[in-house]
């Protein structure tokens, strides 16, 4: 095997797991799920059928990734954060045909105990604060917190808060990369 799975992990037939991926204690990877290279799935994680995780996705303990979730490369899913996949679940009503897609774009971070309501897109390098309840799309590089979540700022690709000057420019204090605020959106200045 090109990946590591702890002896207590359950890996169903029919899933794809990339080289260098590590799957820890009591984690269940279900059929038709796809895990990219160098992912790390902590203890007590469930990856449901038809989930896709890109390369280098970090999933902390006690996270359930339900059918309909697609995470791109370098996504971080914090401890005990929650995805949903049906808007109006009822025990006595089968809504498996109504699973909604949730997209988590490259480099996004979802903090501990956050809840992500299905059917939305979390933009690249967005940062969802611990405990936030996200009910609508999140812009790339946005920092959102609260219940329901609201945007309170912007984050760099290094996870540092960006402070824009009067010209709409900000420098990441860690990477020294420049970011531009254009209207209500942010982009990295690739010059």
C-alpha positions, 0 to 999 in steps of 0.5 A, spaced: 500 500 500 502 507 498 498 509 504 498 508 511 491 506 515 491 504 522 489 497 524 482 500 527 480 504 520 475 501 516 477 502 508 471 499 504 472 496 497 471 501 491 475 507 494 481 511 491 486 513 496 492 517 494 500 515 496 502 518 502 495 519 505 495 517 513 488 514 516 488 514 523 484 510 529 477 508 528 476 512 521 471 509 516 472 511 508 466 508 504 466 506 497 466 511 491 470 516 495 476 519 492 482 521 497 488 525 494 495 524 495 498 526 502 492 527 506 491 526 513 485 523 516 484 524 524 481 519 529 474 517 528 473 520 521 467 518 516 468 519 509 461 517 505 460 515 498 462 519 493 466 524 497 472 527 493 478 530 497 484 533 493 491 533 495 494 534 502 487 535 505 488 535 513 481 532 517 482 533 524 478 528 529 471 527 529 469 530 522 464 526 518 464 528 510 458 526 507 456 525 500 456 531 496 462 534 499 468 536 494 474 539 497 480 541 493 487 541 495 490 544 501 483 544 505 483 544 513 477 541 516 478 543 524 476 538 529 469 536 530 466 541 524 460 539 521 458 538 514 450 537 512 448 534 505 440 535 506 436 542 507 430 539 511 432 532 513 426 528 516 427 521 519 421 518 516 422 521 509 428 519 504 431 524 501 438 521 498 436 523 491 436 531 494 443 531 497 446 538 495 453 539 493 458 543 497 464 545 494 470 547 499 476 551 494 483 550 495 487 552 501 480 554 505 480 553 513 474 551 516 475 551 524 473 547 530 466 546 531 463 550 525 457 547 521 457 548 514 450 548 511 450 544 504 449 547 497 454 552 498 461 554 496 467 556 500 472 560 496 479 559 495 483 560 502 477 563 505 477 562 513 471 560 517 472 561 524 471 556 530 464 555 531 461 559 525 455 556 522 455 558 514 449 558 511 451 562 504 457 562 499 463 565 502 468 569 498 475 567 496 480 570 502 474 572 506 474 571 514 467 569 517 465 568 524 459 567 528 452 564 527 449 565 522 456 567 519 458 574 517 464 576 514 469 580 518 475 581 514 480 578 509 486 572 510 492 571 506 494 564 503 498 564 510 492 564 514 494 571 516 489 577 517 490 582 512 489 590 513 488 594 507 491 601 506 487 607 502 489 604 496 486 597 497 493 594 498 495 589 504 501 585 505 501 579 508 506 579 515 508 572 514 509 571 507 510 579 505 506 577 499 501 583 496 494 583 496 489 587 492 482 589 494 478 590 488 471 592 490 468 587 494 473 582 492 480 580 494 486 577 490 493 576 490 497 580 486 501 576 482 505 581 478 
